[in-house]
Amino acid sequence: MRDGGGIWLRAVVLGVLLAAGVVAAFVIDLPDAGEVRTWLDDGGPAAWALLVGGLTLVLLAPVPRSLVSVLAGAVLGFGAGLAVAVVGGLLAGLVAFGLSRALGRPAVSRLAGPRLHRADELFSDRGFVAVLAGRLIPVVPFVVVSYGAGLSGVRLGPYAAATAVGLVPSTIVQVGVGASTAFVVEHLTTLVVVPVVVAAVVLLGAGLWWFRRRTRRAGERPLLRG
């Protein structure tokens, strides 16, 4: 009886941690890019370690990992942003897996019973493929795969390997988008912006003139008599 109470207590703790992550994602204000760069330059290796740790904590909450990776590329550039995003994502996946396995798995076992055993046999044989597919499919949330794998029978080794492999392709694209956006914005000068704006205005004016002329000609055509 006492053991059963402990099982449900751990499940409640897991739920409280997830709820706290949701609240923190909406409440905490993130620093801007300039502040982060200054902090990293002044703090050295310890600041980079704290940055990776902070990104890991962020990804434990239901925050889109794609958005975090894009921001990492915009703030840190492609190389550093890719390293931080991959390491932080891998650590977050491992921590979420551990929390879910330790706190939520016993309650799921108690509720599912023999049905969970059959599912565990399937995941034991195909755990790597299942986790890899979840990491590669863009529409599957990062935290769903992380916590869900901890509740299932996937072993830690295949889970970690599939997470490490599956994070790389999407993270390269996402960090690249962020780094490219930052580069474009940084190099937008008056000599670049003014010609683009002028060309856009000319094209818009030409399009309106053509549309009005076509409409006027259509109105001047004589009606066909039956």
N, CA, C and O of each residue as an XYZ file, in Angstrom:
904
protein
N       0.833     -1.208      0.000
C       0.000      0.000      0.000
C       0.859      1.245      0.000
O       0.606      2.212     -0.719
N       1.905      1.183      0.852
C       2.810      2.321      0.904
C       3.528      2.506     -0.425
O       3.735      3.633     -0.875
N       3.912      1.382     -1.061
C       4.578      1.457     -2.358
C       3.652      2.038     -3.414
O       4.093      2.812     -4.264
N       2.363      1.671     -3.373
C       1.412      2.234     -4.324
C       1.272      3.734     -4.169
O       1.164      4.460     -5.157
N       1.273      4.206     -2.908
C       1.210      5.648     -2.687
C       2.421      6.362     -3.255
O       2.302      7.462     -3.796
N       3.603      5.734     -3.133
C       4.811      6.338     -3.685
C       4.768      6.430     -5.193
O       5.268      7.394     -5.773
N       4.170      5.426     -5.843
C       4.053      5.449     -7.304
C       3.252      6.659     -7.761
O       3.664      7.385     -8.665
N       2.106      6.866     -7.129
C       1.258      7.981     -7.550
C       1.869      9.321     -7.151
O       1.669     10.319     -7.844
N       2.607      9.357     -6.050
C       3.280     10.588     -5.659
C       4.307     10.990     -6.698
O       4.415     12.167     -7.042
N       5.065     10.024     -7.204
C       6.048     10.329     -8.250
C       5.370     10.811     -9.521
O       5.883     11.704    -10.195
N       4.227     10.234     -9.855
C       3.489     10.695    -11.031
C       3.014     12.131    -10.848
O       3.043     12.924    -11.789
N       2.580     12.461     -9.645
C       2.155     13.840     -9.365
C       3.336     14.798     -9.479
O       3.201     15.898    -10.016
N       4.489     14.379     -8.976
C       5.686     15.223     -9.075
C       6.031     15.497    -10.535
O       6.379     16.622    -10.893
N       5.935     14.471    -11.379
C       6.202     14.658    -12.802
C       5.208     15.648    -13.409
O       5.590     16.516    -14.194
N       3.943     15.516    -13.047
C       2.941     16.451    -13.555
C       3.198     17.873    -13.104
O       3.018     18.813    -13.877
N       3.620     18.041    -11.849
C       3.921     19.378    -11.329
C       5.112     19.981    -12.074
O       5.097     21.166    -12.405
N       6.138     19.180    -12.338
C       7.303     19.675    -13.078
C       6.917     20.126    -14.480
O       7.387     21.164    -14.945
N       6.071     19.363    -15.156
C       5.628     19.739    -16.498
C       4.802     21.015    -16.451
O       4.964     21.890    -17.301
N       3.917     21.127    -15.463
C       3.107     22.337    -15.335
C       3.983     23.551    -15.048
O       3.744     24.635    -15.581
N       5.004     23.367    -14.198
C       5.919     24.468    -13.905
C       6.677     24.895    -15.160
O       6.930     26.082    -15.366
N       7.035     23.928    -15.992
C       7.708     24.263    -17.254
C       6.819     25.063    -18.178
O       7.284     25.991    -18.840
N       5.539     24.714    -18.231
C       4.592     25.459    -19.072
C       4.469     26.900    -18.580
O       4.503     27.838    -19.377
N       4.327     27.071    -17.270
C       4.206     28.416    -16.708
C       5.471     29.225    -16.969
O       5.396     30.391    -17.358
N       6.625     28.614    -16.756
C       7.888     29.322    -16.978
C       8.060     29.742    -18.426
O       8.606     30.810    -18.704
N       7.596     28.908    -19.354
C       7.725     29.242    -20.777
C       6.948     30.501    -21.133
O       7.340     31.229    -22.046
N       5.857     30.767    -20.429
C       5.051     31.944    -20.721
C       5.442     33.160    -19.887
O       5.146     34.292    -20.270
N       6.103     32.940    -18.756
C       6.363     34.040    -17.825
C       7.760     34.632    -17.999
O       7.924     35.851    -17.974
N       8.765     33.773    -18.175
C      10.153     34.235    -18.188
C      10.441     34.976    -19.486
O      10.127     34.488    -20.572
N      11.042     36.159    -19.368
C      11.450     36.951    -20.534
C      12.885     36.587    -20.908
O      13.780     36.611    -20.063
N      13.092     36.253    -22.167
C      14.426     35.912    -22.638
C      15.223     37.173    -22.957
O      14.649     38.146    -23.448
N      16.541     37.184    -22.689
C      17.360     38.347    -23.041
C      17.519     38.467    -24.550
O      17.359     37.491    -25.283
N      17.841     39.700    -25.013
C      18.014     39.881    -26.447
C      19.393     39.405    -26.882
O      20.229     39.027    -26.062
N      19.610     39.433    -28.209
C      20.843     38.864    -28.765
C      22.081     39.595    -28.272
O      23.094     38.966    -27.965
N      22.007     40.924    -28.194
C      23.159     41.698    -27.749
C      23.561     41.370    -26.327
O      24.751     41.260    -26.030
N      22.594     41.213    -25.449
C      22.890     40.869    -24.062
C      23.535     39.498    -23.955
O      24.460     39.304    -23.166
N      23.053     38.551    -24.741
C      23.614     37.194    -24.684
C      25.059     37.198    -25.175
O      25.924     36.569    -24.565
N      25.326     37.906    -26.280
C      26.702     37.947    -26.808
C      27.650     38.593    -25.804
O      28.752     38.088    -25.590
N      27.240     39.708    -25.178
C      28.077     40.379    -24.187
C      28.338     39.473    -22.996
O      29.456     39.412    -22.485
N      27.302     38.767    -22.555
C      27.432     37.869    -21.416
C      28.395     36.730    -21.733
O      29.193     36.346    -20.878
N      28.334     36.186    -22.942
C      29.232     35.107    -23.323
C      30.674     35.586    -23.449
O      31.603     34.887    -23.043
N      30.860     36.771    -24.010
C      32.213     37.316    -24.141
C      32.856     37.571    -22.780
O      34.055     37.354    -22.606
N      32.067     38.028    -21.828
C      32.607     38.342    -20.501
C      32.741     37.105    -19.617
O      33.633     37.038    -18.771
N      31.865     36.136    -19.809
C      31.835     34.990    -18.903
C      32.756     33.846    -19.270
O      33.103     33.042    -18.405
N      33.162     33.745    -20.527
C      34.056     32.670    -20.927
C      33.383     31.315    -20.951
O      32.172     31.236    -21.161
N      34.147     30.227    -20.737
C      33.590     28.871    -20.813
C      32.424     28.634    -19.853
O      31.482     27.915    -20.186
N      32.484     29.239    -18.659
C      31.391     29.038    -17.703
C      30.077     29.577    -18.252
O      29.022     28.980    -18.041
N      30.138     30.710    -18.958
C      28.922     31.277    -19.534
C      28.350     30.368    -20.620
O      27.134     30.216    -20.733
N      29.231     29.766    -21.416
C      28.752     28.841    -22.449
C      28.101     27.605    -21.823
O      27.085     27.112    -22.313
N      28.700     27.112    -20.736
C      28.118     25.966    -20.044
C      26.745     26.317    -19.468
O      25.815     25.513    -19.534
N      26.622     27.513    -18.906
C      25.331     27.948    -18.381
C      24.310     28.125    -19.497
O      23.124     27.849    -19.311
N      24.771     28.584    -20.652
C      23.866     28.741    -21.786
C      23.314     27.393    -22.233
O      22.119     27.261    -22.498
N      24.186     26.399    -22.317
C      23.728     25.054    -22.689
C      22.767     24.512    -21.640
O      21.754     23.897    -21.974
N      23.090     24.746    -20.359
C      22.195     24.296    -19.305
C      20.846     24.990    -19.353
O      19.812     24.359    -19.128
N      20.848     26.295    -19.646
C      19.583     27.012    -19.762
C      18.755     26.528    -20.929
O      17.537     26.392    -20.814
N      19.405     26.264    -22.056
C      18.680     25.738    -23.208
C      18.105     24.351    -22.900
O      17.008     24.012    -23.344
N      18.861     23.556    -22.133
C      18.360     22.242    -21.741
C      17.093     22.366    -20.906
O      16.128     21.635    -21.129
N      17.091     23.284    -19.950
C      15.910     23.486    -19.112
C      14.725     23.977    -19.932
O      13.590     23.560    -19.701
N      14.989     24.867    -20.893
C      13.903     25.376    -21.739
C      13.246     24.239    -22.514
O      12.023     24.198    -22.649
N      14.054     23.324    -23.017
C      13.515     22.241    -23.842
C      12.859     21.134    -23.026
O      12.279     20.211    -23.598
N      12.939     21.210    -21.706
C      12.169     20.290    -20.875
C      10.704     20.701    -20.823
O       9.839     19.883    -20.511
N      10.424     21.959    -21.126
C       9.053     22.462    -21.186
C       8.528     22.281    -22.603
O       9.313     22.070    -23.528
N       7.216     22.359    -22.788
C       6.642     22.212    -24.141
C       6.875     23.445    -24.998
O       5.930     24.126    -25.397
N       8.140     23.726    -25.278
C       8.543     24.847    -26.128
C       9.003     24.279    -27.462
O       9.741     23.293    -27.478
N       8.594     24.865    -28.578
C       9.044     24.334    -29.881
C      10.564     24.354    -30.006
O      11.182     25.416    -29.932
N      11.157     23.198    -30.192
C      12.614     23.137    -30.319
C      13.087     23.853    -31.572
O      14.190     24.398    -31.597
N      12.266     23.858    -32.608
C      12.641     24.549    -33.836
C      12.852     26.038    -33.583
O      13.790     26.633    -34.112
N      11.984     26.638    -32.777
C      12.127     28.057    -32.454
C      13.399     28.309    -31.668
O      14.103     29.285    -31.930
N      13.704     27.448    -30.710
C      14.917     27.606    -29.920
C      16.154     27.488    -30.803
O      17.111     28.242    -30.626
N      16.148     26.559    -31.743
C      17.296     26.378    -32.634
C      17.475     27.582    -33.564
O      18.601     28.012    -33.812
N      16.377     28.122    -34.071
C      16.460     29.311    -34.920
C      17.038     30.483    -34.132
O      17.882     31.218    -34.645
N      16.590     30.663    -32.890
C      17.127     31.737    -32.055
C      18.606     31.528    -31.763
O      19.379     32.486    -31.734
N      19.004     30.269    -31.547
C      20.425     29.995    -31.317
C      21.266     30.382    -32.525
O      22.350     30.943    -32.369
N      20.779     30.090    -33.725
C      21.505     30.492    -34.922
C      21.557     31.986    -35.095
O      22.582     32.524    -35.512
N      20.461     32.678    -34.780
C      20.417     34.133    -34.931
C      21.341     34.829    -33.944
O      21.951     35.846    -34.274
N      21.450     34.282    -32.718
C      22.253     34.930    -31.676
C      23.715     34.538    -31.765
O      24.592     35.388    -31.607
N      23.996     33.260    -32.016
C      25.369     32.747    -31.916
C      26.048     32.532    -33.256
O      27.261     32.325    -33.295
N      25.307     32.573    -34.354
C      25.884     32.198    -35.628
C      25.717     30.708    -35.877
O      25.226     29.976    -35.018
N      26.129     30.266    -37.061
C      25.833     28.885    -37.437
C      26.626     27.865    -36.623
O      26.038     26.950    -36.047
N      27.946     28.006    -36.566
C      28.769     26.988    -35.914
C      28.469     26.842    -34.434
O      28.147     25.752    -33.961
N      28.577     27.951    -33.702
C      28.321     27.910    -32.257
C      26.857     27.596    -31.973
O      26.551     26.854    -31.040
N      25.959     28.153    -32.767
C      24.545     27.891    -32.562
C      24.203     26.428    -32.769
O      23.396     25.866    -32.030
N      24.816     25.803    -33.777
C      24.568     24.380    -34.029
C      25.066     23.529    -32.870
O      24.373     22.611    -32.430
N      26.254     23.824    -32.375
C      26.804     23.047    -31.266
C      25.944     23.171    -30.016
O      25.642     22.172    -29.363
N      25.551     24.395    -29.683
C      24.735     24.618    -28.484
C      23.364     23.965    -28.632
O      22.862     23.349    -27.692
N      22.757     24.100    -29.815
C      21.416     23.544    -30.022
C      21.420     22.027    -29.977
O      20.511     21.428    -29.403
N      22.432     21.388    -30.575
C      22.489     19.925    -30.580
C      22.773     19.387    -29.181
O      22.099     18.463    -28.724
N      23.771     19.962    -28.498
C      24.120     19.478    -27.162
C      22.974     19.729    -26.189
O      22.611     18.849    -25.408
N      22.399     20.943    -26.237
C      21.277     21.232    -25.361
C      20.075     20.349    -25.634
O      19.404     19.904    -24.703
N      19.795     20.091    -26.914
C      18.685     19.219    -27.258
C      18.906     17.785    -26.794
O      17.983     17.139    -26.298
N      20.138     17.287    -26.956
C      20.440     15.921    -26.518
C      20.320     15.792    -25.005
O      19.745     14.826    -24.503
N      20.869     16.776    -24.273
C      20.773     16.737    -22.815
C      19.317     16.824    -22.356
O      18.907     16.114    -21.438
N      18.544     17.695    -22.996
C      17.134     17.817    -22.631
C      16.386     16.519    -22.887
O      15.546     16.112    -22.084
N      16.688     15.871    -24.005
C      16.051     14.595    -24.299
C      16.392     13.534    -23.268
O      15.529     12.748    -22.875
N      17.646     13.503    -22.825
C      18.058     12.515    -21.838
C      17.447     12.796    -20.468
O      17.006     11.874    -19.781
N      17.421     14.070    -20.070
C      16.845     14.415    -18.771
C      15.346     14.124    -18.750
O      14.828     13.569    -17.781
N      14.652     14.504    -19.829
C      13.210     14.241    -19.901
C      12.934     12.739    -19.872
O      12.002     12.288    -19.206
N      13.735     11.978    -20.586
C      13.594     10.522    -20.576
C      13.771      9.975    -19.157
O      12.986      9.141    -18.705
N      14.808     10.448    -18.459
C      15.067      9.974    -17.102
C      13.958     10.335    -16.131
O      13.549      9.516    -15.309
N      13.468     11.581    -16.230
C      12.371     11.999    -15.347
C      11.121     11.166    -15.607
O      10.464     10.702    -14.675
N      10.805     10.987    -16.875
C       9.604     10.233    -17.220
C       9.729      8.770    -16.810
O       8.767      8.168    -16.333
N      10.921      8.198    -16.999
C      11.122      6.790    -16.643
C      11.050      6.598    -15.123
O      10.458      5.630    -14.647
N      11.651      7.518    -14.364
C      11.696      7.352    -12.918
C      10.384      7.741    -12.237
O       9.979      7.097    -11.269
N       9.717      8.781    -12.728
C       8.542      9.303    -12.041
C       7.224      8.832    -12.641
O       6.252      8.633    -11.912
N       7.177      8.650    -13.959
C       5.907      8.327    -14.596
C       5.728      6.878    -14.987
O       4.600      6.388    -15.050
N       6.815      6.187    -15.249
C       6.735      4.798    -15.717
C       6.038      3.865    -14.726
O       5.231      3.039    -15.155
N       6.311      3.957    -13.417
C       5.616      3.056    -12.480
C       4.103      3.219    -12.500
O       3.366      2.236    -12.423
N       3.638      4.468    -12.604
C       2.188      4.686    -12.635
C       1.581      4.126    -13.911
O       0.491      3.554    -13.881
N       2.275      4.286    -15.032
C       1.783      3.740    -16.297
C       1.739      2.216    -16.225
O       0.797      1.596    -16.720
N       2.747      1.617    -15.614
C       2.752      0.154    -15.473
C       1.572     -0.318    -14.636
O       0.954     -1.335    -14.950
N       1.260      0.410    -13.579
C       0.139      0.033    -12.728
C      -1.191      0.149    -13.477
O      -2.082     -0.682    -13.300
N      -1.322      1.190    -14.319
C      -2.579      1.395    -15.040
C      -2.737      0.441    -16.216
O      -3.819     -0.106    -16.431
N      -1.659      0.237    -16.981
C      -1.767     -0.539    -18.221
C      -1.730     -2.038    -17.983
O      -2.418     -2.790    -18.673
N      -0.935     -2.486    -17.015
C      -0.865     -3.909    -16.735
C      -0.227     -4.710    -17.860
O       0.795     -4.286    -18.398
N      -0.792     -5.852    -18.234
C      -0.209     -6.713    -19.275
C      -0.108     -6.042    -20.639
O       0.766     -6.388    -21.434
N      -0.985     -5.091    -20.918
C      -0.925     -4.416    -22.220
C       0.380     -3.672    -22.389
O       0.918     -3.618    -23.495
N       0.905     -3.095    -21.317
C       2.179     -2.396    -21.392
C       3.314     -3.374    -21.685
O       4.270     -3.028    -22.379
N       3.211     -4.586    -21.159
C       4.262     -5.589    -21.417
C       4.348     -5.912    -22.906
O       5.447     -6.047    -23.446
N       3.215     -6.035    -23.568
C       3.227     -6.315    -25.012
C       3.808     -5.141    -25.786
O       4.559     -5.334    -26.742
N       3.462     -3.922    -25.376
C       4.027     -2.742    -26.040
C       5.532     -2.647    -25.803
O       6.280     -2.242    -26.694
N       5.978     -3.023    -24.593
C       7.406     -2.982    -24.282
C       8.190     -3.943    -25.167
O       9.301     -3.629    -25.595
N       7.625     -5.094    -25.438
C       8.306     -6.053    -26.308
C       8.505     -5.479    -27.708
O       9.540     -5.696    -28.339
N       7.492     -4.736    -28.188
C       7.602     -4.118    -29.504
C       8.667     -3.033    -29.508
O       9.484     -2.963    -30.427
N       8.660     -2.177    -28.472
C       9.625     -1.081    -28.424
C      11.032     -1.571    -28.138
O      12.006     -0.930    -28.534
N      11.145     -2.692    -27.461
C      12.476     -3.229    -27.193
C      13.169     -3.636    -28.485
O      14.385     -3.495    -28.616
N      12.395     -4.139    -29.437
C      12.967     -4.570    -30.710
C      13.126     -3.413    -31.705
O      14.052     -3.410    -32.516
N      12.223     -2.436    -31.638
C      12.214     -1.355    -32.635
C      12.322      0.019    -31.995
O      11.868      1.009    -32.569
N      12.916      0.086    -30.817
C      12.997      1.361    -30.115
C      13.790      2.410    -30.873
O      13.382      3.569    -30.940
N      14.932      2.009    -31.450
C      15.762      2.968    -32.180
C      15.002      3.555    -33.357
O      15.013      4.769    -33.561
N      14.339      2.698    -34.139
C      13.610      3.155    -35.318
C      12.443      4.055    -34.915
O      12.195      5.078    -35.552
N      11.730      3.670    -33.856
C      10.575      4.463    -33.424
C      11.000      5.849    -32.963
O      10.383      6.843    -33.345
N      12.048      5.925    -32.146
C      12.513      7.227    -31.654
C      13.091      8.054    -32.795
O      12.856      9.260    -32.868
N      13.844      7.416    -33.683
C      14.430      8.147    -34.812
C      13.342      8.739    -35.696
O      13.458      9.880    -36.145
N      12.287      7.974    -35.948
C      11.183      8.499    -36.755
C      10.530      9.678    -36.065
O      10.192     10.668    -36.713
N      10.346      9.584    -34.750
C       9.755     10.696    -34.020
C      10.614     11.936    -34.054
O      10.088     13.048    -34.109
N      11.923     11.774    -34.023
C      12.825     12.930    -34.072
C      12.880     13.551    -35.478
O      13.084     14.758    -35.611
N      12.701     12.742    -36.511
C      12.837     13.249    -37.874
C      11.542     13.848    -38.417
O      11.586     14.681    -39.322
N      10.393     13.440    -37.884
C       9.117     13.973    -38.364
C       8.888     15.339    -37.733
O       8.772     15.425    -36.510
N       8.819     16.410    -38.519
C       8.761     17.769    -37.946
C       7.537     18.027    -37.090
O       7.611     18.812    -36.145
N       6.406     17.390    -37.390
C       5.167     17.722    -36.683
C       5.082     17.066    -35.308
O       4.184     17.396    -34.534
N       5.986     16.152    -34.985
C       5.958     15.492    -33.680
C       6.735     16.353    -32.682
O       7.933     16.565    -32.871
N       6.092     16.852    -31.632
C       6.787     17.716    -30.667
C       7.952     17.001    -29.993
O       7.895     15.801    -29.728
N       8.993     17.753    -29.727
C      10.200     17.205    -29.118
C       9.902     16.584    -27.757
O      10.361     15.479    -27.467
N       9.134     17.287    -26.918
C       8.882     16.790    -25.566
C       8.001     15.545    -25.580
O       8.111     14.708    -24.684
N       7.139     15.407    -26.565
C       6.275     14.231    -26.637
C       7.117     12.972    -26.820
O       6.884     11.961    -26.157
N       8.100     13.037    -27.722
C       8.981     11.885    -27.932
C       9.830     11.628    -26.690
O      10.026     10.478    -26.296
N      10.335     12.697    -26.072
C      11.234     12.543    -24.924
C      10.521     11.895    -23.743
O      10.976     10.881    -23.216
N       9.409     12.481    -23.333
C       8.685     11.939    -22.183
C       7.973     10.628    -22.538
O       7.889      9.721    -21.710
N       7.467     10.533    -23.756
C       6.786      9.319    -24.161
C       7.708      8.119    -24.193
O       7.310      7.016    -23.820
N       8.941      8.327    -24.637
C       9.896      7.215    -24.657
C      10.215      6.752    -23.250
O      10.408      5.558    -23.019
N      10.275      7.690    -22.297
C      10.526      7.312    -20.917
C       9.403      6.484    -20.331
O       9.648      5.612    -19.497
N       8.182      6.738    -20.750
C       7.044      5.960    -20.273
C       6.976      4.589    -20.921
O       6.378      3.666    -20.367
N       7.583      4.449    -22.091
C       7.537      3.177    -22.818
C       8.686      2.285    -22.381
O       9.400      2.586    -21.425
N       8.851      1.182    -23.099
C       9.907      0.246    -22.767
C      11.184      0.444    -23.566
O      12.025     -0.455    -23.589
N      11.364      1.588    -24.224
C      12.574      1.838    -25.003
C      13.777      1.879    -24.056
O      13.731      2.538    -23.017
N      14.843      1.178    -24.415
C      16.051      1.193    -23.599
C      16.820      2.496    -23.803
O      16.710      3.139    -24.847
N      17.592      2.869    -22.799
C      18.305      4.144    -22.824
C      19.292      4.227    -23.981
O      19.387      5.267    -24.632
N      20.031      3.144    -24.251
C      21.033      3.175    -25.309
C      20.457      3.492    -26.677
O      20.888      4.457    -27.307
N      19.487      2.705    -27.163
C      18.875      3.025    -28.457
C      18.197      4.388    -28.473
O      18.224      5.085    -29.488
N      17.592      4.770    -27.358
C      16.938      6.088    -27.301
C      17.962      7.203    -27.474
O      17.752      8.117    -28.271
N      19.067      7.139    -26.736
C      20.087      8.180    -26.826
C      20.697      8.238    -28.222
O      20.911      9.322    -28.764
N      20.977      7.072    -28.804
C      21.562      7.037    -30.144
C      20.608      7.615    -31.176
O      21.022      8.407    -32.022
N      19.331      7.229    -31.120
C      18.355      7.739    -32.080
C      18.137      9.233    -31.904
O      17.950      9.950    -32.887
N      18.157      9.709    -30.670
C      17.998     11.141    -30.426
C      19.182     11.918    -30.985
O      19.000     12.952    -31.628
N      20.389     11.427    -30.745
C      21.581     12.119    -31.245
C      21.592     12.179    -32.770
O      21.928     13.210    -33.352
N      21.226     11.076    -33.413
C      21.209     11.049    -34.879
C      20.049     11.872    -35.429
O      20.213     12.602    -36.407
N      18.888     11.758    -34.812
C      17.701     12.421    -35.339
C      17.697     13.921    -35.168
O      17.033     14.622    -35.931
N      18.426     14.439    -34.178
C      18.429     15.884    -33.954
C      19.246     16.644    -34.993
O      18.950     17.800    -35.294
N      20.258     16.004    -35.532
C      21.225     16.727    -36.365
C      20.609     17.323    -37.635
O      20.797     18.517    -37.867
N      19.884     16.567    -38.475
C      19.400     17.162    -39.735
C      18.494     18.372    -39.528
O      18.700     19.413    -40.151
N      17.496     18.243    -38.659
C      16.576     19.358    -38.457
C      17.274     20.541    -37.797
O      16.968     21.691    -38.111
N      18.208     20.273    -36.885
C      18.907     21.366    -36.207
C      19.788     22.135    -37.174
O      19.897     23.356    -37.070
N      20.416     21.442    -38.112
C      21.226     22.134    -39.123
C      20.363     23.116    -39.907
O      20.760     24.260    -40.129
N      19.191     22.669    -40.322
C      18.295     23.542    -41.089
C      17.819     24.704    -40.241
O      17.851     25.848    -40.694
N      17.381     24.437    -39.025
C      16.817     25.486    -38.170
C      17.860     26.514    -37.763
O      17.599     27.716    -37.820
N      19.032     26.061    -37.356
C      20.097     26.998    -36.993
C      20.553     27.781    -38.220
O      20.853     28.972    -38.127
N      20.604     27.109    -39.371
C      20.972     27.813    -40.600
C      20.002     28.921    -40.944
O      20.414     29.991    -41.391
N      18.705     28.676    -40.739
C      17.708     29.722    -40.985
C      17.947     30.911    -40.056
O      17.918     32.063    -40.491
N      18.181     30.625    -38.783
C      18.427     31.711    -37.843
C      19.684     32.487    -38.157
O      19.679     33.716    -38.102
N      20.774     31.790    -38.489
C      22.026     32.464    -38.822
C      21.895     33.276    -40.098
O      22.438     34.377    -40.184
N      21.184     32.756    -41.093
C      20.993     33.482    -42.348
C      20.150     34.730    -42.136
O      20.437     35.780    -42.710
N      19.117     34.620    -41.319
C      18.274     35.780    -41.039
C      19.067     36.874    -40.361
O      18.948     38.048    -40.709
N      19.884     36.483    -39.384
C      20.709     37.477    -38.694
C      21.692     38.144    -39.656
O      21.924     39.350    -39.571
N      22.268     37.361    -40.570
C      23.231     37.922    -41.528
C      22.557     38.927    -42.455
O      23.095     40.003    -42.719
N      21.374     38.565    -42.946
C      20.664     39.465    -43.859
C      20.288     40.761    -43.171
O      20.474     41.846    -43.721
N      19.751     40.640    -41.947
C      19.341     41.842    -41.224
C      20.544     42.724    -40.913
O      20.455     43.947    -41.010
N      21.657     42.122    -40.544
C      22.847     42.875    -40.175
C      23.431     43.620    -41.367
O      24.018     44.688    -41.199
N      23.278     43.069    -42.573
C      23.886     43.670    -43.757
C      22.887     44.460    -44.599
O      23.197     44.836    -45.730
N      21.710     44.712    -44.072
C      20.764     45.571    -44.778
C      21.164     47.024    -44.573
O      21.005     47.563    -43.477
N      21.673     47.654    -45.603
C      22.061     49.050    -45.534
C      21.144     49.868    -46.421
O      20.314     49.330    -47.154
N      21.311     51.176    -46.338
C      20.482     52.070    -47.142
C      20.686     51.817    -48.630
O      19.734     51.887    -49.408
N      21.927     51.522    -49.031
C      22.210     51.275    -50.439
C      21.503     50.028    -50.949
O      21.259     49.895    -52.148
N      21.168     49.100    -50.029
C      20.469     47.885    -50.419
C      18.966     48.070    -50.316
O      18.225     47.659    -51.208
N      18.513     48.685    -49.233
C      17.084     48.796    -48.978
C      16.399     49.720    -49.964
O      15.337     49.382    -50.486
N      17.002     50.916    -50.240
C      16.345     51.907    -51.092
C      16.063     51.371    -52.492
O      14.934     51.515    -52.959
N      17.025     50.761    -53.189
C      16.692     50.228    -54.517
C      15.602     49.165    -54.480
O      14.762     49.106    -55.378
N      15.609     48.318    -53.440
C      14.578     47.291    -53.337
C      13.208     47.914    -53.152
O      12.238     47.483    -53.775
N      13.120     48.932    -52.293
C      11.842     49.606    -52.065
C      11.369     50.305    -53.320
O      10.189     50.228    -53.662
N      12.279     50.994    -54.023
C      11.913     51.691    -55.253
C      11.410     50.706    -56.299
O      10.398     50.952    -56.955
N      12.114     49.597    -56.451
C      11.691     48.597    -57.424
C      10.318     48.023    -57.068
O       9.487     47.798    -57.948
N      10.087     47.788    -55.774
C       8.785     47.284    -55.356
C       7.676     48.277    -55.645
O       6.595     47.883    -56.086
N       7.924     49.569    -55.404
C       6.919     50.602    -55.666
C       6.629     50.700    -57.159
O       5.472     50.826    -57.562
N       7.695     50.643    -57.996
C       7.502     50.718    -59.449
C       6.691     49.532    -59.937
O       5.770     49.698    -60.737
N       7.017     48.350    -59.471
C       6.270     47.167    -59.885
C       4.815     47.240    -59.431
O       3.911     46.858    -60.174
N       4.591     47.725    -58.225
C       3.224     47.856    -57.733
C       2.442     48.867    -58.568
O       1.285     48.634    -58.917
N       3.101     50.014    -58.890
C       2.427     51.015    -59.712
C       2.115     50.503    -61.110
O       1.038     50.761    -61.647
N       3.070     49.771    -61.702
C       2.834     49.218    -63.031
C       1.687     48.206    -63.004
O       0.874     48.157    -63.927
N       1.629     47.411    -61.953
C       0.549     46.442    -61.850
C      -0.814     47.109    -61.716
O      -1.784     46.668    -62.333
N      -0.895     48.160    -60.920
C      -2.161     48.884    -60.763
C      -2.586     49.551    -62.068
O      -3.763     49.536    -62.428
N      -1.601     50.146    -62.786
C      -1.918     50.803    -64.070
C      -2.447     49.791    -65.076
O      -3.414     50.059    -65.790
N      -1.802     48.618    -65.127
C      -2.249     47.583    -66.065
C      -3.640     47.100    -65.703
O      -4.471     46.888    -66.587
N      -3.907     46.921    -64.412
C      -5.217     46.435    -63.998
C      -6.314     47.453    -64.323
O      -7.384     47.077    -64.801
N      -6.053     48.746    -64.064
C      -7.057     49.774    -64.352
C      -7.304     49.893    -65.843
O      -8.447     50.076    -66.263
N      -6.246     49.791    -66.661
C      -6.402     49.883    -68.111
C      -7.220     48.720    -68.637
O      -8.082     48.900    -69.498
N      -6.955     47.533    -68.126
C      -7.708     46.363    -68.571
C      -9.172     46.474    -68.162
O     -10.069     46.118    -68.926
N      -9.404     46.971    -66.949
C     -10.784     47.131    -66.489
C     -11.521     48.157    -67.332
O     -12.694     47.961    -67.653
N     -10.849     49.258    -67.702
C     -11.482     50.301    -68.513
C     -11.831     49.783    -69.905
O     -12.906     50.078    -70.429
N     -10.930     49.017    -70.499
C     -11.209     48.461    -71.830
C     -12.382     47.494    -71.787
O     -13.210     47.463    -72.697
N     -12.441     46.708    -70.723
C     -13.565     45.790    -70.610
C     -14.884     46.530    -70.487
O     -15.910     46.053    -70.973
N     -14.870     47.705    -69.835
C     -16.092     48.485    -69.697
C     -16.504     49.186    -70.967
O     -17.688     49.457    -71.170
N     -15.536     49.488    -71.839
C     -15.847     50.187    -73.082
C     -16.274     49.251    -74.201
O     -16.714     49.746    -75.239
N     -16.176     47.950    -74.064
C     -16.570     47.023    -75.132
C     -18.086     47.076    -75.318
O     -18.825     47.093    -74.333
N     -18.566     47.101    -76.577
C     -20.008     47.111    -76.833
C     -20.625     45.790    -76.440
O     -20.023     44.734    -76.637
N     -21.812     45.841    -75.890
C     -22.524     44.631    -75.481
C     -22.922     43.819    -76.700
O     -23.403     44.378    -77.685
N     -22.733     42.540    -76.649
C     -23.110     41.673    -77.757
C     -24.623     41.482    -77.755
O     -25.231     41.194    -76.725
N     -25.205     41.650    -78.924
C     -26.639     41.476    -79.055
C     -26.941     40.040    -79.468
O     -26.301     39.469    -80.352
N     -27.957     39.472    -78.782
C     -28.342     38.116    -79.120
C     -29.211     38.063    -80.340
O     -29.623     36.981    -80.758
